[in-house]
Structure formats: structure tokens, C-alpha cells
Amino acid sequence: MFYMIAKVFVTCHTGNPALNQPYICIQYLLCASANANATELSTLQATLQSCARERAPVRGKVCHAKIIGMGLNNDTLTSNILINFYSKCGLISDARKVFDEMPQRCIVSWNTIIGSYTTNGREQEAVALFINMLREGKTPYSEFTVSSVLCACATKRNVFECKQLHVFALKAAMDWNVFVGTALLDVYAKCGLITDASRLFESMPERNEVTWSSMVAGFVQNEFYEEALILFRRAQVLGLEYNQFTISSVICACAGLAALIQGKQVHAVLCKTGFGSNMFAASSLVDMYAKCGCVVDAYFVFSGLEEKNVVLWNTMISGFSRHARSVEVMILFEKMQQAGLHPNEQTYISVLSACSHIGMVEKGKSYFDLMVKQHNVLPNVFHYSCMIDILGRAGLIHEAYDLILNMPFDATASMWGSLLASCRNYRNLELAEIAAKQLFGMEPDNAGNHLLLSNIYAANRRWEEVARSRKLIRDSEVKKEKSKSWVEIKGKVHTFTVGERNHPRIAEIYSKLEKLVEEVKNLGYKPETEHDLHDVEDSRKQELLIHHSEKLALTFGLMCLCPGVSIRIMKNLRICGDCHSFMKFASRIAGREIIVRDLNRFHHFTNGSCSCWDFW
């Protein structure tokens, strides 16, 4: 360096008499050096930003080393770019080290590191860093800081911290800001406080497309499907633009309600807006058609997509599984692997569930072994639950019980419930009492478990125990979930409960139902009163069975839908044996397909038979 300065000095002194002052020569040299450093630093900053986009940690670290070598690592802008680069590459510890070594930090520095903690699943550290920022008091926070911390609270589902931050935003007069307001309603929705989220949404002076999307998604996450559809219609009336996430949430709402007509309308919107090929929206669309009972339409959408990821394959396989289309499940399972994709945990849950629905015990066992040996998927509690269901439904109740005792997990309530249901089907009182005892401890307020055990006692003619079980239900606070069924007619969903009295056409429905009952009885239908556990006379039991919600929904569908049109009925609980038998006879009389989606699966009734082959 000294040699270079001397050389420049000599050159200037001998070659240019006008520049005969040494300090002038040195000043020119320093300016030239500074310009060169600035140019190189600008190039390195651009390279770092490129490395952040491309997630290229090695190349970025080389740039960082050059910056340190040039002595420019104290530059605030460069440090911010480095924090962002390390964050995007998932190297949070390195990002924090750069942040801690900064001699001077600006608001961008704090926002970048807090945001990096939030996006990389370290929410607690994001909140702690925000608190440190406030305690330091050197850097004023912004709306982006508050919204980042709110996103961290949303991921943690921390209601208390969320409310604290809401108060903080009010005090800082930031609650009007669209970013802060959107983050607040999102965290309220994710914490299950959907009323607070809706109230906040309505009070916001400004809303963007993310705000509307978050509110629609919040309704769907909390199973307020009708409210989600109403909000979407409001957005349409206002002429607002919506993104693929909004449309996907609305499709999920249609799936939850089994609102096929509205689902098709949203499908049209999806195609019109150009989001039809979006993988996220396409998966929701396939799921919606499958849940509405249109598995053929679901497969049509699935087949029309050129690119398919694991989620999309899983959605289609799951749809076939719910409809007991076991052959299609196995074909798709093989095609998925031929496409170069590996089955994951969700794939095997759907495949095992399909085996359960049709009693394929050996096939189920082979898939369970294949999962571990070939695809290195460790079986979780859901896979074991499927296996217990497969064994129990096939009558291998003792084998199912042995699996419960020997598996590496504590048995869940669903496992014991599956075993208890199998004991009812095969009248195994010994294991039924064991399963029921476990369920009473896990779900003390669930009356369904008591009813199942009472049914098993009745099947085994243990009348004293039946009376004791029924007395326990009457005297205690155990509750049976109220059965309800719904059917979509001309875009409107009509809901029925057992013994419904509030529907505007209920008198006409009961009159039509009485005629239908006489017709099915002429074909050989007999009310199966063992499925009603009320302590009343047999004639009264028959009357109660006739007024089950799915029969009322079916009757209304027959009254309102054109001849030949399929009737799609959705139910919140498992369909009872009597209603299952009734639907088979009704499908013969109506000459049309009757589709019932219950808690577990779909039943397609056609010409007196069901797709489940009475195995459900």
C-alpha cells in the first residue's frame, strides 16, 4: 500500500506540475479507493439478495467473508441484508449473530430479525425480542413490527398475549392500520375467538384482499361455513378482487356444508379468475366434490391437472376411500409411486381406511408392513387406529385388543370406541365392558358410550345391566350429541333434527313420510327397534325411529328434487341400522340414487343395495 502511494506521489510530482502538493495526490487516491469499495459493496449486496431468493447459503457466506475482509460489516444496510439472507436460508442463529454485532440498528433491523423468528417457527423468541426492543427504547416500532409479533401469537394460539398486543395497538393508535388489524383478526380466529375476529373485521376502516381472505379462512377454520359463504358473497357484490386462498377457503366451506350447487358456482369463479391450475385451490376443489358425494367429478378435476403434488394425490385417494372405492384407492396408490412420488403418513391412513371399510384384513396388514419396510414411514396413532378398526370390523376382536395392549402408544378414545362398536356387532360382552370402562374414564360426558354398552347388554339379554345403564344416563350429566341431517335444495341447505318441528313445510313432510313408510313396508321393510334405546313401548320406538333426521331429509328431497336426480344427505353422526335399511328400500321405490354421508363414510344406495355391502 505504501509503495502504491509513493508511486502515485512520484508520478503526480514529476508528471503534473499543477498537482505538486502531496496531500492533494493522497486525497485523489482515497476518493478512488472509496468509490471502488462502494461499487464492490453494492455488487456484494445484490449478490446476497440473490442468494436469499435462491436459498444459496454457501455463496452467501462467501460474500459475507468478503464484506468482513473489506471492513464493511458495520454498515447498517449491509447487516440488514445479511440478516434477511441468513433468515431465508433457515440459519437463524447466524442471522441473530449479525444482529447482535450491529453497532447501530434501525427499525428494518428489528423487523427483519423478528419476522425471521416468526417465519421459522420460533415464535417465543420473536415475542421476547419485541419486548427487548421496547425496553431498549432506542428504536421506534412500526406497524410491521406489531403485525409480525401478532403473527407469532397466531402460530402459538396464545390468546393472552394476543389481547395484550391488541391493547398495545390501541394505545399506539395502530389498530386502524390494515396490516395490524388483519394480523389481529387472524390471531383471534386461530385462537377460536371468531366473534372477536368478526367484530374487529367489521370495525376496520380499511380492508385489503388479505383481510377479506383471513376473515373467510377464519370462519372456515372454526366451522362457520355459512358465514364464510355470506362474507364471500359480500365481497362479490362489492366487486373486490380475491386470491386463490380466498377461493380455496370458500370451496372448503362448500365442502363442509356439502353445498354442491354453491361449490360448482365457486368452481366457475375459480376457472374465470385463472386460478384453476393452482395446486392449493385444486386440492380443495377435489376434496369438495368428494365430500359432496360426487367422487366422479372429483376425479375429473384431478385428472385434468398436468402437475400433481403429494397433497393432491392424497386428497383424491382419501376421496375414493371415503366412498369405499377400494379398487380405485389401490390403483391410485400404485400410480402415485409410478409418478415418482412417495406415499406419506396421510396416504397410508386413507389406504388403511379403505381396507377397513370393506373388511380387507390381509391387504390391510400388508400395507401396514409396506409402510415401514419400503417407505420408511413410522406408523402413528392414526395408522394403529385404522388397523384396530380393520381387525374389529372383521370380527378379530381379540386380535384388535392385543394390538391395543402392545402398540407403542396409549390407546385413544377413538380406538376404544372402535373396539366397543365391534363388540356390539359381534356381541362380545367381555371386551365390551373393558372398552367401555376405558371410555367412561376418557369421555365421562359422552352418552354415546353408555348407549353402546346398553345395546350390547340388551343383545345379550342382560336386562338388569340395561336398566342400570339407562338409569345412569338419566341421572347423570352425560350427554348424547343431537343427531341432525341436512340436504341442499336449489342452493339452500335445509337442516333437520330428530322429531323436527320448526321447518316451514314440516306438516307436508310428515304426511309424505307416512306414505313412504307404508310403501317400504310393502316391500319388506321392518323397523329395527333395537336401534332405539328409549325405555318405551315397541310401538313408540317405531314412531321415534320413523322421525329420524335422515328420513326427514330424504322425504324433503323426494318432495323438491326432480325425478331421477340423486338425493345427497349429510349427517353429523353415524347412520343407524334402521335408517340404513330404510334407505335401501327407499332407493328402490324412488328409482334414484340416495347418497348419505355420515360421520365416517359415504353410503350410495341404489336399487335396494348399498355401496358398503352392509359392512360399516
DAGIRA-V173571 format. One record per residue. N is the residue number from 1. RES is the residue in one small letter. SS is DSSP state (@ for helix, = for strand, . for the rest). D_CENTER is the distance of its C-alpha to the mean C-alpha in Angstrom with 2 decimals. Layout:
# DAGIRA-V173571
n & res & ss & d_center
N & RES & SS & D_CENTER
N & RES & SS & D_CENTER
This chain:
# DAGIRA-V173571
n & res & ss & d_center
1 & m & . & 63.96
2 & f & @ & 67.43
3 & y & @ & 68.99
4 & m & @ & 66.93
5 & i & @ & 67.90
6 & a & @ & 71.55
7 & k & @ & 71.48
8 & v & @ & 70.08
9 & f & @ & 72.60
10 & v & @ & 75.52
11 & t & @ & 74.41
12 & c & @ & 74.08
13 & h & @ & 77.39
14 & t & @ & 79.48
15 & g & @ & 77.90
16 & n & . & 77.24
17 & p & @ & 79.82
18 & a & @ & 77.71
19 & l & @ & 75.07
20 & n & . & 77.57
21 & q & . & 75.65
22 & p & @ & 73.60
23 & y & @ & 70.93
24 & i & @ & 70.22
25 & c & @ & 69.55
26 & i & @ & 67.18
27 & q & @ & 65.34
28 & y & @ & 64.82
29 & l & @ & 63.52
30 & l & @ & 60.97
31 & c & @ & 59.69
32 & a & @ & 59.30
33 & s & @ & 57.44
34 & a & @ & 55.06
35 & n & @ & 54.28
36 & a & @ & 53.59
37 & n & @ & 51.23
38 & a & @ & 49.40
39 & t & @ & 48.97
40 & e & @ & 47.75
41 & l & @ & 45.33
42 & s & @ & 43.89
43 & t & @ & 43.46
44 & l & @ & 41.75
45 & q & @ & 39.35
46 & a & @ & 38.41
47 & t & @ & 37.98
48 & l & @ & 35.70
49 & q & @ & 33.45
50 & s & @ & 33.40
51 & c & @ & 32.56
52 & a & @ & 29.61
53 & r & @ & 28.22
54 & e & @ & 28.94
55 & r & . & 27.83
56 & a & . & 31.42
57 & p & @ & 32.28
58 & v & @ & 35.69
59 & r & @ & 37.15
60 & g & @ & 35.93
61 & k & @ & 37.59
62 & v & @ & 40.82
63 & c & @ & 40.74
64 & h & @ & 40.20
65 & a & @ & 43.25
66 & k & @ & 45.34
67 & i & @ & 44.45
68 & i & @ & 45.59
69 & g & @ & 48.71
70 & m & . & 49.59
71 & g & . & 49.21
72 & l & . & 46.66
73 & n & . & 43.77
74 & n & . & 44.61
75 & d & . & 43.73
76 & t & @ & 40.90
77 & l & @ & 39.40
78 & t & @ & 39.51
79 & s & @ & 37.89
80 & n & @ & 34.99
81 & i & @ & 34.53
82 & l & @ & 34.70
83 & i & @ & 32.03
84 & n & @ & 29.68
85 & f & @ & 30.63
86 & y & @ & 30.03
87 & s & @ & 26.70
88 & k & @ & 25.42
89 & c & . & 26.71
90 & g & . & 24.92
91 & l & . & 28.35
92 & i & @ & 27.76
93 & s & @ & 30.86
94 & d & @ & 33.04
95 & a & @ & 31.62
96 & r & @ & 32.43
97 & k & @ & 35.89
98 & v & @ & 36.70
99 & f & @ & 35.60
100 & d & @ & 37.74
101 & e & . & 40.76
102 & m & . & 40.80
103 & p & . & 44.06
104 & q & . & 42.68
105 & r & . & 39.12
106 & c & . & 38.00
107 & i & @ & 34.95
108 & v & @ & 33.34
109 & s & @ & 33.80
110 & w & @ & 31.98
111 & n & @ & 29.12
112 & t & @ & 28.68
113 & i & @ & 28.65
114 & i & @ & 26.40
115 & g & @ & 23.90
116 & s & @ & 24.17
117 & y & @ & 23.41
118 & t & @ & 20.26
119 & t & @ & 18.92
120 & n & . & 19.93
121 & g & . & 18.16
122 & r & . & 21.42
123 & e & @ & 20.67
124 & q & @ & 23.45
125 & e & @ & 26.01
126 & a & @ & 25.00
127 & v & @ & 25.73
128 & a & @ & 28.91
129 & l & @ & 30.14
130 & f & @ & 29.75
131 & i & @ & 31.84
132 & n & @ & 34.42
133 & m & @ & 34.61
134 & l & @ & 35.44
135 & r & @ & 37.99
136 & e & @ & 39.68
137 & g & . & 40.09
138 & k & . & 41.35
139 & t & . & 38.57
140 & p & . & 37.36
141 & y & . & 33.58
142 & s & . & 31.89
143 & e & @ & 28.95
144 & f & @ & 27.09
145 & t & @ & 27.77
146 & v & @ & 26.40
147 & s & @ & 23.23
148 & s & @ & 22.59
149 & v & @ & 23.11
150 & l & @ & 20.84
151 & c & @ & 17.99
152 & a & @ & 18.89
153 & c & @ & 18.76
154 & a & @ & 15.30
155 & t & @ & 14.04
156 & k & @ & 16.24
157 & r & . & 15.25
158 & n & . & 19.06
159 & v & @ & 20.26
160 & f & @ & 23.94
161 & e & @ & 24.01
162 & c & @ & 22.08
163 & k & @ & 24.79
164 & q & @ & 27.48
165 & l & @ & 26.40
166 & h & @ & 26.30
167 & v & @ & 29.88
168 & f & @ & 30.77
169 & a & @ & 29.60
170 & l & @ & 31.67
171 & k & @ & 34.69
172 & a & . & 34.41
173 & a & . & 34.12
174 & m & . & 30.92
175 & d & . & 28.73
176 & w & . & 29.94
177 & n & . & 28.60
178 & v & @ & 25.73
179 & f & @ & 24.00
180 & v & @ & 24.41
181 & g & @ & 23.45
182 & t & @ & 20.21
183 & a & @ & 19.31
184 & l & @ & 20.39
185 & l & @ & 18.36
186 & d & @ & 15.19
187 & v & @ & 15.99
188 & y & @ & 16.98
189 & a & @ & 13.77
190 & k & @ & 11.73
191 & c & . & 14.50
192 & g & . & 14.16
193 & l & . & 17.41
194 & i & @ & 16.47
195 & t & @ & 20.18
196 & d & @ & 21.34
197 & a & @ & 18.92
198 & s & @ & 20.24
199 & r & @ & 23.77
200 & l & @ & 23.56
201 & f & @ & 22.29
202 & e & @ & 25.23
203 & s & @ & 27.69
204 & m & . & 26.95
205 & p & . & 30.03
206 & e & . & 28.26
207 & r & . & 24.82
208 & n & . & 23.67
209 & e & @ & 21.04
210 & v & @ & 18.60
211 & t & @ & 19.36
212 & w & @ & 18.64
213 & s & @ & 15.41
214 & s & @ & 14.25
215 & m & @ & 15.47
216 & v & @ & 13.86
217 & a & @ & 10.37
218 & g & @ & 11.45
219 & f & @ & 12.53
220 & v & @ & 9.41
221 & q & @ & 7.41
222 & n & . & 10.58
223 & e & . & 10.95
224 & f & . & 14.01
225 & y & @ & 13.72
226 & e & @ & 17.47
227 & e & @ & 17.79
228 & a & @ & 15.32
229 & l & @ & 17.56
230 & i & @ & 20.67
231 & l & @ & 19.83
232 & f & @ & 19.23
233 & r & @ & 22.60
234 & r & @ & 24.20
235 & a & @ & 23.19
236 & q & @ & 24.70
237 & v & @ & 27.85
238 & l & . & 28.29
239 & g & . & 28.08
240 & l & . & 25.47
241 & e & . & 23.98
242 & y & . & 20.24
243 & n & . & 18.27
244 & q & @ & 15.83
245 & f & @ & 12.88
246 & t & @ & 14.29
247 & i & @ & 14.86
248 & s & @ & 11.45
249 & s & @ & 10.10
250 & v & @ & 13.15
251 & i & @ & 12.60
252 & c & @ & 9.29
253 & a & @ & 11.67
254 & c & @ & 14.27
255 & a & @ & 12.28
256 & g & @ & 11.65
257 & l & @ & 15.39
258 & a & . & 16.47
259 & a & . & 18.49
260 & l & @ & 19.84
261 & i & @ & 22.55
262 & q & @ & 20.47
263 & g & @ & 17.94
264 & k & @ & 21.02
265 & q & @ & 22.23
266 & v & @ & 19.17
267 & h & @ & 19.57
268 & a & @ & 23.11
269 & v & @ & 22.14
270 & l & @ & 19.92
271 & c & @ & 23.01
272 & k & @ & 25.35
273 & t & . & 23.66
274 & g & . & 23.66
275 & f & . & 19.94
276 & g & . & 20.06
277 & s & . & 20.21
278 & n & . & 17.33
279 & m & @ & 15.09
280 & f & @ & 11.83
281 & a & @ & 13.09
282 & a & @ & 14.67
283 & s & @ & 11.68
284 & s & @ & 10.24
285 & l & @ & 13.86
286 & v & @ & 14.37
287 & d & @ & 11.51
288 & m & @ & 13.04
289 & y & @ & 16.50
290 & a & @ & 15.76
291 & k & @ & 14.32
292 & c & . & 17.36
293 & g & . & 19.64
294 & c & . & 20.72
295 & v & @ & 20.00
296 & v & @ & 23.04
297 & d & @ & 21.79
298 & a & @ & 18.47
299 & y & @ & 20.73
300 & f & @ & 22.95
301 & v & @ & 20.28
302 & f & @ & 19.27
303 & s & @ & 23.00
304 & g & . & 23.79
305 & l & . & 21.86
306 & e & . & 24.18
307 & e & . & 21.77
308 & k & . & 18.91
309 & n & . & 16.77
310 & v & @ & 15.30
311 & v & @ & 11.78
312 & l & @ & 13.72
313 & w & @ & 15.97
314 & n & @ & 13.39
315 & t & @ & 11.87
316 & m & @ & 15.51
317 & i & @ & 16.58
318 & s & @ & 13.96
319 & g & @ & 15.20
320 & f & @ & 18.75
321 & s & @ & 18.14
322 & r & @ & 17.03
323 & h & . & 20.21
324 & a & . & 22.34
325 & r & . & 23.39
326 & s & @ & 24.14
327 & v & @ & 26.60
328 & e & @ & 24.21
329 & v & @ & 21.60
330 & m & @ & 24.39
331 & i & @ & 25.71
332 & l & @ & 22.46
333 & f & @ & 22.08
334 & e & @ & 25.55
335 & k & @ & 25.12
336 & m & @ & 22.12
337 & q & @ & 24.48
338 & q & @ & 27.30
339 & a & . & 25.31
340 & g & . & 25.32
341 & l & . & 21.73
342 & h & . & 21.20
343 & p & . & 18.99
344 & n & . & 16.57
345 & e & @ & 15.22
346 & q & @ & 12.56
347 & t & @ & 15.47
348 & y & @ & 17.75
349 & i & @ & 15.60
350 & s & @ & 15.69
351 & v & @ & 19.37
352 & l & @ & 20.41
353 & s & @ & 18.80
354 & a & @ & 20.88
355 & c & @ & 23.91
356 & s & @ & 23.38
357 & h & @ & 23.37
358 & i & . & 26.76
359 & g & . & 28.39
360 & m & . & 28.70
361 & v & @ & 29.57
362 & e & @ & 31.34
363 & k & @ & 28.82
364 & g & @ & 26.03
365 & k & @ & 28.20
366 & s & @ & 28.95
367 & y & @ & 25.32
368 & f & @ & 24.75
369 & d & @ & 27.79
370 & l & @ & 26.87
371 & m & @ & 23.56
372 & v & @ & 25.59
373 & k & @ & 28.81
374 & q & . & 27.84
375 & h & . & 24.42
376 & n & . & 24.59
377 & v & . & 21.22
378 & l & . & 21.72
379 & p & . & 20.68
380 & n & . & 18.35
381 & v & @ & 18.27
382 & f & @ & 16.08
383 & h & @ & 18.66
384 & y & @ & 21.46
385 & s & @ & 20.02
386 & c & @ & 20.09
387 & m & @ & 23.63
388 & i & @ & 24.79
389 & d & @ & 23.63
390 & i & @ & 25.46
391 & l & @ & 28.59
392 & g & @ & 28.60
393 & r & @ & 28.21
394 & a & . & 31.04
395 & g & . & 33.27
396 & l & . & 33.26
397 & i & @ & 32.52
398 & h & @ & 34.64
399 & e & @ & 33.02
400 & a & @ & 29.57
401 & y & @ & 31.03
402 & d & @ & 32.53
403 & l & @ & 29.21
404 & i & @ & 27.78
405 & l & @ & 30.83
406 & n & @ & 30.85
407 & m & . & 27.26
408 & p & . & 26.46
409 & f & . & 23.99
410 & d & . & 24.64
411 & a & . & 23.78
412 & t & . & 20.89
413 & a & @ & 21.41
414 & s & @ & 19.63
415 & m & @ & 22.17
416 & w & @ & 25.09
417 & g & @ & 23.92
418 & s & @ & 23.85
419 & l & @ & 27.30
420 & l & @ & 28.60
421 & a & @ & 27.60
422 & s & @ & 29.35
423 & c & @ & 32.34
424 & r & @ & 32.55
425 & n & @ & 32.63
426 & y & @ & 35.32
427 & r & . & 37.06
428 & n & . & 36.88
429 & l & @ & 37.88
430 & e & @ & 38.37
431 & l & @ & 34.84
432 & a & @ & 33.44
433 & e & @ & 35.14
434 & i & @ & 33.79
435 & a & @ & 30.16
436 & a & @ & 30.69
437 & k & @ & 32.26
438 & q & @ & 29.23
439 & l & @ & 26.91
440 & f & @ & 29.28
441 & g & @ & 28.97
442 & m & @ & 25.17
443 & e & . & 24.53
444 & p & . & 27.83
445 & d & . & 26.75
446 & n & = & 25.28
447 & a & @ & 28.07
448 & g & @ & 26.53
449 & n & @ & 27.67
450 & h & @ & 31.17
451 & l & @ & 31.32
452 & l & @ & 30.46
453 & l & @ & 33.19
454 & s & @ & 35.57
455 & n & @ & 35.06
456 & i & @ & 35.91
457 & y & @ & 38.97
458 & a & @ & 40.03
459 & a & @ & 39.71
460 & n & . & 41.96
461 & r & . & 44.33
462 & r & . & 43.86
463 & w & @ & 44.58
464 & e & @ & 45.26
465 & e & @ & 41.83
466 & v & @ & 40.31
467 & a & @ & 42.22
468 & r & @ & 41.21
469 & s & @ & 37.48
470 & r & @ & 37.75
471 & k & @ & 39.83
472 & l & @ & 37.28
473 & i & @ & 34.57
474 & r & @ & 37.00
475 & d & @ & 38.29
476 & s & . & 35.15
477 & e & . & 32.10
478 & v & . & 29.70
479 & k & = & 27.62
480 & k & . & 26.47
481 & e & . & 23.40
482 & k & . & 24.84
483 & s & . & 24.28
484 & k & = & 23.36
485 & s & = & 23.05
486 & w & = & 22.59
487 & v & = & 23.88
488 & e & = & 23.75
489 & i & = & 27.26
490 & k & . & 28.13
491 & g & . & 24.87
492 & k & = & 24.93
493 & v & = & 22.96
494 & h & = & 25.44
495 & t & = & 24.46
496 & f & = & 26.87
497 & t & = & 27.37
498 & v & . & 30.01
499 & g & . & 33.40
500 & e & . & 32.03
501 & r & . & 34.70
502 & n & . & 33.16
503 & h & . & 32.45
504 & p & . & 35.20
505 & r & . & 36.29
506 & i & @ & 36.01
507 & a & @ & 39.76
508 & e & @ & 39.66
509 & i & @ & 36.60
510 & y & @ & 38.42
511 & s & @ & 41.56
512 & k & @ & 39.83
513 & l & @ & 38.06
514 & e & @ & 41.46
515 & k & @ & 42.86
516 & l & @ & 39.91
517 & v & @ & 40.38
518 & e & @ & 44.06
519 & e & @ & 43.29
520 & v & @ & 40.90
521 & k & @ & 43.43
522 & n & @ & 46.07
523 & l & . & 43.98
524 & g & . & 43.81
525 & y & . & 40.81
526 & k & . & 41.45
527 & p & . & 39.25
528 & e & . & 37.86
529 & t & @ & 38.61
530 & e & @ & 37.50
531 & h & @ & 33.92
532 & d & . & 34.99
533 & l & . & 35.85
534 & h & . & 37.58
535 & d & . & 41.07
536 & v & . & 42.91
537 & e & . & 45.27
538 & d & @ & 44.17
539 & s & @ & 44.82
540 & r & @ & 42.56
541 & k & @ & 39.79
542 & q & @ & 40.15
543 & e & @ & 39.83
544 & l & @ & 36.64
545 & l & @ & 35.12
546 & i & @ & 36.07
547 & h & . & 34.22
548 & h & . & 30.80
549 & s & @ & 28.04
550 & e & @ & 27.25
551 & k & @ & 30.98
552 & l & @ & 31.17
553 & a & @ & 28.26
554 & l & @ & 30.00
555 & t & @ & 33.31
556 & f & @ & 32.04
557 & g & @ & 30.55
558 & l & @ & 33.94
559 & m & @ & 35.68
560 & c & @ & 33.74
561 & l & . & 32.62
562 & c & . & 35.20
563 & p & . & 36.70
564 & g & . & 34.93
565 & v & . & 31.51
566 & s & . & 28.75
567 & i & = & 27.47
568 & r & = & 23.74
569 & i & = & 23.10
570 & m & = & 19.88
571 & k & = & 20.25
572 & n & . & 18.38
573 & l & . & 20.47
574 & r & . & 22.09
575 & i & . & 24.90
576 & c & . & 28.27
577 & g & @ & 31.04
578 & d & @ & 33.28
579 & c & @ & 30.84
580 & h & @ & 30.02
581 & s & @ & 33.78
582 & f & @ & 34.31
583 & m & @ & 31.79
584 & k & @ & 33.63
585 & f & @ & 36.93
586 & a & @ & 35.57
587 & s & @ & 34.29
588 & r & @ & 37.90
589 & i & @ & 39.39
590 & a & @ & 37.01
591 & g & . & 37.25
592 & r & . & 33.66
593 & e & . & 30.29
594 & i & = & 28.33
595 & i & = & 24.63
596 & v & = & 23.00
597 & r & = & 19.35
598 & d & . & 19.37
599 & l & . & 17.07
600 & n & . & 17.29
601 & r & . & 18.32
602 & f & = & 20.28
603 & h & = & 24.05
604 & h & = & 26.15
605 & f & = & 29.59
606 & t & = & 32.37
607 & n & . & 36.13
608 & g & . & 36.05
609 & s & = & 33.62
610 & c & = & 29.94
611 & s & . & 27.75
612 & c & . & 27.03
613 & w & . & 30.80
614 & d & . & 30.71
615 & f & . & 28.73
616 & w & . & 25.59
